[in-house]
Amino acid sequence: LAHARECGELAPKEVEEARPTEQGFAKAHVHDSPEARRTSDTEIDKAYATLQATFRSGRTKPLEWRLAQLRALRKMCEEHSDDVAAALKGDLGRPRMEAVLGDVAAILGEVDYAIANLKSWMKPEKVTTPATQQPASSAIVREPKG
């Protein structure tokens, strides 16, 4: 709300009277100001098309590529944990320690879990083959959906 007050979006009286749930709502509207940068539909469509093309190329299937993405996510979380904590403090009033332990550390734990288990998750799972399909073999192969 301090940012909203500084930007002149809210009068000091409105800020003082706002209940905690309203403070987050009021602050969210600060980003609706004309000078706030918004991502256009065209930019979103272009980014989505690029992601789809990358997926269709098969580049996302190998274990090493997936592990590299998870490691990059982990690095980003570590490098920007202070930014995340500051955003949660500003938006929700969450104390820094709570943000780091409850949000950043939780993500890091999930990423570590995925890194540790990804190889086993990718292994084909053998399942029984119907008699009508013999002598074939059957397996469930888990692949990314894109």
N, C-alpha and C positions, 0 to 999 in steps of 0.2 A: 504494500500500500504506500510505502514511502515513495516508490517510483511513480505511482499514480499521482501522488500529491505533488511531486516535483514536476511532472509533466502537465499539471494543471487539469488532469482528467477528473479529479474528484475534489470537491471543496473540503477543507479540513473538517468541517462539521459532519459531512457525510462519512468521512473516514472514521471519525470518533464514534459515530452512532452505529456503524456497521457491526453486525454480529459476525463471529468467526466464519460461519459458512458463507455469509454475504461478502466478506472481505476477499475470499478467493474468487468469487464470481465477479465482483467489481474490478478486481485486478486483471482478470482475464480479458475484460473489455478494453484495457489500455492498449492491447495489441491490435484492436480494431481501428486504431487511429490511421489517418490517411498516409502518414509517413512510414508506417510499419510495412516491411517487405512481405509480400505474399507470393507463394508459389502459384504460378498460373496453371490452368488446366493443360495448356500446351506443354509446359515443362514437365508436368506429372506424366502426361501421355508419352513424352519422349523418353523419360527415365524408365517407365514401365516397359516400353518397347525394347529398350537396351537390355533390361533384365531378362525379358522373355527370350531375346536372341541369344544371350549368354547361356541360359538354361537349355535351349534347344540345341546348342552346339555340342552339348555333352560335357562341357568343361566342368560342371558342378558335380559330376558323379564320382570322380576318383577320391579315395580316402585322403590323400595328401592335400587336395584342394580344400576339402571340407575342414580338415584340421587347421590349415592355414587361416581360413575364415574365422574359426573359433578362437584361434590364438590372437588374431587381429582384434576381435571383439573383446577379448580379455585385456589386451594392451590398452585399447581405447577406454575401457571402464576404469582401469588403474590410473591412466594419465588424466582422466577427466572426473575423477571421483569428487574433487573439490567443487567443480562446476555443478555436478549433479546435486551435491549437498547444498550448495548455495541456491540453486533453483528450487529445491524442495523447501528450503527455509523461506525463500521469498514467496512461493506460491501457497504453501500449506502451513508455514510456520513450524515446520519440523526441525527439531534440534539437529545440529551437524552429526553428532554421534549416532543418533537414531537413523539418520539418512544413510550414513556410511555402513552401519551394521545391518540395518533392515532392508536396504535397497541395493546398494553397491555390492556388499559382501554376498547377498543372496544371489545376485546375477553371477558373480565370480564363482560361487559354489556350483551353480547350474552349468556354467561353461566348463568348469573342471570335470564335473560329472560326465558331461557329453564327450569331452576329450578322452576321458578314461574308458568310456563304453562304446564309442562310435564304431570301432573296428568290429566288435562283436555284434552290434546292431546291424551292420552291413552284411554279415555272413548269411548266405542263403540258409533257410530253415527247411530241412528235409521233412516232407510229409508223405503220408501213404498215397500210393497211386491206385486209382480205381482199377479193378480187374479188367475192365473193358479197354483200358489204356496200356496194359502190359505188353511188352517188357519195358515200357518207358519208366522214367523216374520223375518225381515231382518235388518242387521246392517253392517256398515263398521267398521272393527276392524283393527286399524293401528298397525303394528308390525315392529320391526327392520328387516332389510333385511340382516344384517350380514356384 
